[in-house]
Amino acid sequence: MSGGFGGRMVGVTDHERRHVLIPKNLVLDELRKAGRSEHVEHALQELPEKIDHNEHAALLEKFGLDPGKLAEKAAERELEA
């Protein structure tokens, strides 16, 4: 949901604009849960330990994952810790 209007992001919440760092283990767990084990090895090699859901969005989508949903899960785990 992006689109500029007068320099502002339209339809994007503050949470979505914030850079959320997702632990690589969360990505690997989600790939396994989704039955995408063929992507696990590639993710291990291509992703850093902490993944910025904005910066690495295209790579996460390549693995069939939704960066926004991963960011939400990472934020929930952070709150629970």
Backbone as JSON Lines, residues from 0, in Angstrom:
{"i":0,"aa":"M","n":[0.82,-1.18,0.0],"ca":[0.0,0.0,0.0],"c":[0.86,1.24,0.0]}
{"i":1,"aa":"S","n":[1.36,1.61,-1.11],"ca":[2.12,2.83,-1.15],"c":[1.53,3.73,-2.19]}
{"i":2,"aa":"G","n":[1.94,4.91,-2.17],"ca":[1.46,5.89,-3.12],"c":[1.63,7.23,-2.48]}
{"i":3,"aa":"G","n":[2.24,8.11,-3.19],"ca":[2.51,9.39,-2.59],"c":[1.43,10.39,-2.88]}
{"i":4,"aa":"F","n":[1.23,11.27,-1.96],"ca":[0.32,12.38,-2.14],"c":[0.9,13.52,-1.35]}
{"i":5,"aa":"G","n":[1.48,14.48,-2.06],"ca":[2.1,15.61,-1.37],"c":[3.25,15.18,-0.48]}
{"i":6,"aa":"G","n":[4.0,14.14,-0.89],"ca":[5.14,13.7,-0.11],"c":[4.79,12.76,1.03]}
{"i":7,"aa":"R","n":[3.5,12.5,1.21],"ca":[3.07,11.6,2.27],"c":[2.71,10.25,1.69]}
{"i":8,"aa":"M","n":[2.89,9.21,2.47],"ca":[2.49,7.88,2.05],"c":[1.01,7.74,2.36]}
{"i":9,"aa":"V","n":[0.22,7.43,1.35],"ca":[-1.21,7.29,1.51],"c":[-1.53,5.83,1.78]}
{"i":10,"aa":"G","n":[-2.34,5.56,2.81],"ca":[-2.75,4.21,3.11],"c":[-1.69,3.37,3.8]}
{"i":11,"aa":"V","n":[-0.67,4.01,4.34],"ca":[0.4,3.29,5.03],"c":[0.41,3.74,6.48]}
{"i":12,"aa":"T","n":[0.33,2.78,7.4],"ca":[0.31,3.11,8.82],"c":[1.72,3.4,9.33]}
{"i":13,"aa":"D","n":[1.83,4.01,10.49],"ca":[3.13,4.25,11.11],"c":[3.88,2.95,11.31]}
{"i":14,"aa":"H","n":[3.15,1.88,11.68],"ca":[3.78,0.57,11.89],"c":[4.44,0.07,10.61]}
{"i":15,"aa":"E","n":[3.79,0.27,9.47],"ca":[4.33,-0.2,8.21],"c":[5.55,0.61,7.78]}
{"i":16,"aa":"R","n":[5.59,1.89,8.13],"ca":[6.72,2.75,7.77],"c":[7.94,2.43,8.62]}
{"i":17,"aa":"R","n":[7.71,1.96,9.83],"ca":[8.8,1.67,10.75],"c":[9.58,0.46,10.25]}
{"i":18,"aa":"H","n":[10.86,0.51,10.41],"ca":[11.69,-0.62,10.01],"c":[11.67,-1.66,11.11]}
{"i":19,"aa":"V","n":[11.1,-2.79,10.8],"ca":[11.03,-3.89,11.75],"c":[12.08,-4.91,11.36]}
{"i":20,"aa":"L","n":[12.9,-5.29,12.32],"ca":[13.92,-6.3,12.07],"c":[13.36,-7.66,12.44]}
{"i":21,"aa":"I","n":[13.38,-8.56,11.47],"ca":[12.82,-9.89,11.64],"c":[13.98,-10.87,11.83]}
{"i":22,"aa":"P","n":[13.97,-11.66,12.9],"ca":[15.03,-12.66,13.07],"c":[14.97,-13.7,11.95]}
{"i":23,"aa":"K","n":[16.13,-14.08,11.46],"ca":[16.19,-15.08,10.39],"c":[15.48,-16.37,10.8]}
{"i":24,"aa":"N","n":[15.58,-16.75,12.07],"ca":[14.93,-17.98,12.53],"c":[13.42,-17.94,12.33]}
{"i":25,"aa":"L","n":[12.82,-16.75,12.49],"ca":[11.38,-16.62,12.27],"c":[11.05,-16.89,10.81]}
{"i":26,"aa":"V","n":[11.85,-16.37,9.9],"ca":[11.64,-16.61,8.48],"c":[11.77,-18.09,8.16]}
{"i":27,"aa":"L","n":[12.81,-18.71,8.69],"ca":[13.02,-20.14,8.45],"c":[11.86,-20.97,9.01]}
{"i":28,"aa":"D","n":[11.4,-20.62,10.2],"ca":[10.26,-21.32,10.8],"c":[9.01,-21.18,9.94]}
{"i":29,"aa":"E","n":[8.77,-19.97,9.44],"ca":[7.58,-19.74,8.61],"c":[7.67,-20.5,7.29]}
{"i":30,"aa":"L","n":[8.86,-20.58,6.71],"ca":[9.04,-21.35,5.48],"c":[8.74,-22.83,5.74]}
{"i":31,"aa":"R","n":[9.23,-23.34,6.85],"ca":[8.99,-24.75,7.17],"c":[7.5,-25.01,7.42]}
{"i":32,"aa":"K","n":[6.86,-24.12,8.17],"ca":[5.42,-24.27,8.46],"c":[4.6,-24.25,7.18]}
{"i":33,"aa":"A","n":[5.02,-23.44,6.22],"ca":[4.28,-23.3,4.97],"c":[4.62,-24.42,3.98]}
{"i":34,"aa":"G","n":[5.5,-25.34,4.39],"ca":[5.87,-26.44,3.52],"c":[6.78,-26.03,2.37]}
{"i":35,"aa":"R","n":[7.53,-24.95,2.59],"ca":[8.45,-24.45,1.57],"c":[9.89,-24.78,1.93]}
{"i":36,"aa":"S","n":[10.11,-26.03,2.28],"ca":[11.45,-26.44,2.72],"c":[12.5,-26.24,1.64]}
{"i":37,"aa":"E","n":[12.09,-26.23,0.37],"ca":[13.05,-26.01,-0.72],"c":[13.65,-24.61,-0.67]}
{"i":38,"aa":"H","n":[12.99,-23.68,0.03],"ca":[13.49,-22.31,0.12],"c":[14.38,-22.09,1.35]}
{"i":39,"aa":"V","n":[14.35,-23.02,2.3],"ca":[15.08,-22.84,3.55],"c":[16.58,-22.66,3.3]}
{"i":40,"aa":"E","n":[17.17,-23.51,2.5],"ca":[18.62,-23.42,2.24],"c":[18.98,-22.09,1.56]}
{"i":41,"aa":"H","n":[18.15,-21.67,0.62],"ca":[18.4,-20.39,-0.05],"c":[18.28,-19.23,0.94]}
{"i":42,"aa":"A","n":[17.28,-19.29,1.81],"ca":[17.09,-18.24,2.81],"c":[18.29,-18.19,3.76]}
{"i":43,"aa":"L","n":[18.78,-19.35,4.14],"ca":[19.96,-19.39,5.02],"c":[21.14,-18.67,4.38]}
{"i":44,"aa":"Q","n":[21.31,-18.85,3.09],"ca":[22.45,-18.26,2.38],"c":[22.24,-16.79,2.03]}
{"i":45,"aa":"E","n":[21.02,-16.41,1.7],"ca":[20.78,-15.09,1.13],"c":[20.36,-14.02,2.14]}
{"i":46,"aa":"L","n":[19.81,-14.42,3.26],"ca":[19.3,-13.44,4.22],"c":[20.28,-13.18,5.36]}
{"i":47,"aa":"P","n":[20.33,-11.94,5.82],"ca":[21.15,-11.62,7.0],"c":[20.47,-12.15,8.26]}
{"i":48,"aa":"E","n":[21.16,-12.11,9.39],"ca":[20.58,-12.59,10.65],"c":[19.36,-11.78,11.06]}
{"i":49,"aa":"K","n":[19.38,-10.49,10.83],"ca":[18.24,-9.61,11.12],"c":[17.79,-9.03,9.79]}
{"i":50,"aa":"I","n":[16.54,-9.24,9.45],"ca":[16.01,-8.89,8.14],"c":[15.09,-7.69,8.28]}
{"i":51,"aa":"D","n":[15.38,-6.64,7.53],"ca":[14.52,-5.46,7.49],"c":[13.38,-5.77,6.53]}
{"i":52,"aa":"H","n":[12.15,-5.73,7.02],"ca":[11.01,-6.14,6.19],"c":[10.79,-5.23,4.99]}
{"i":53,"aa":"N","n":[11.28,-4.01,5.05],"ca":[11.18,-3.11,3.89],"c":[12.32,-3.37,2.91]}
{"i":54,"aa":"E","n":[13.52,-3.36,3.42],"ca":[14.71,-3.52,2.57],"c":[14.75,-4.88,1.86]}
{"i":55,"aa":"H","n":[14.3,-5.92,2.54],"ca":[14.38,-7.27,2.0],"c":[13.02,-7.81,1.53]}
{"i":56,"aa":"A","n":[12.07,-6.91,1.31],"ca":[10.71,-7.32,0.94],"c":[10.69,-8.19,-0.31]}
{"i":57,"aa":"A","n":[11.41,-7.8,-1.34],"ca":[11.39,-8.56,-2.6],"c":[11.93,-9.97,-2.39]}
{"i":58,"aa":"L","n":[12.96,-10.1,-1.57],"ca":[13.53,-11.42,-1.32],"c":[12.56,-12.29,-0.51]}
{"i":59,"aa":"L","n":[11.92,-11.69,0.49],"ca":[10.94,-12.44,1.27],"c":[9.77,-12.89,0.39]}
{"i":60,"aa":"E","n":[9.33,-12.01,-0.49],"ca":[8.24,-12.36,-1.41],"c":[8.68,-13.46,-2.38]}
{"i":61,"aa":"K","n":[9.94,-13.44,-2.78],"ca":[10.47,-14.49,-3.65],"c":[10.34,-15.86,-2.98]}
{"i":62,"aa":"F","n":[10.46,-15.88,-1.67],"ca":[10.32,-17.12,-0.9],"c":[8.85,-17.43,-0.59]}
{"i":63,"aa":"G","n":[7.94,-16.58,-1.06],"ca":[6.51,-16.81,-0.86],"c":[6.0,-16.33,0.48]}
{"i":64,"aa":"L","n":[6.71,-15.4,1.09],"ca":[6.33,-14.87,2.4],"c":[5.88,-13.42,2.29]}
{"i":65,"aa":"D","n":[4.95,-13.04,3.15],"ca":[4.43,-11.67,3.19],"c":[5.27,-10.87,4.2]}
{"i":66,"aa":"P","n":[6.05,-9.88,3.74],"ca":[6.9,-9.1,4.65],"c":[6.12,-8.42,5.77]}
{"i":67,"aa":"G","n":[4.94,-7.93,5.46],"ca":[4.12,-7.25,6.48],"c":[3.69,-8.2,7.58]}
{"i":68,"aa":"K","n":[3.25,-9.39,7.2],"ca":[2.83,-10.38,8.2],"c":[4.01,-10.84,9.05]}
{"i":69,"aa":"L","n":[5.17,-11.0,8.41],"ca":[6.37,-11.38,9.17],"c":[6.74,-10.29,10.17]}
{"i":70,"aa":"A","n":[6.63,-9.04,9.75],"ca":[6.94,-7.92,10.65],"c":[6.0,-7.91,11.84]}
{"i":71,"aa":"E","n":[4.72,-8.19,11.59],"ca":[3.75,-8.26,12.69],"c":[4.11,-9.37,13.67]}
{"i":72,"aa":"K","n":[4.45,-10.54,13.14],"ca":[4.83,-11.66,14.01],"c":[6.09,-11.34,14.81]}
{"i":73,"aa":"A","n":[7.06,-10.68,14.17],"ca":[8.29,-10.31,14.87],"c":[7.98,-9.32,15.98]}
{"i":74,"aa":"A","n":[7.1,-8.36,15.71],"ca":[6.73,-7.36,16.71],"c":[5.99,-8.02,17.87]}
{"i":75,"aa":"E","n":[5.11,-8.97,17.57],"ca":[4.39,-9.69,18.63],"c":[5.35,-10.47,19.51]}
{"i":76,"aa":"R","n":[6.31,-11.15,18.89],"ca":[7.31,-11.91,19.66],"c":[8.13,-10.98,20.55]}
{"i":77,"aa":"E","n":[8.43,-9.81,20.03],"ca":[9.21,-8.84,20.8],"c":[8.44,-8.38,22.03]}
{"i":78,"aa":"L","n":[7.14,-8.16,21.85],"ca":[6.3,-7.75,22.98],"c":[6.16,-8.84,24.03]}
{"i":79,"aa":"E","n":[6.14,-10.1,23.57],"ca":[6.0,-11.22,24.48],"c":[7.28,-11.49,25.28]}
{"i":80,"aa":"A","n":[8.4,-11.06,24.75],"ca":[9.7,-11.34,25.4],"c":[9.92,-10.48,26.62]}
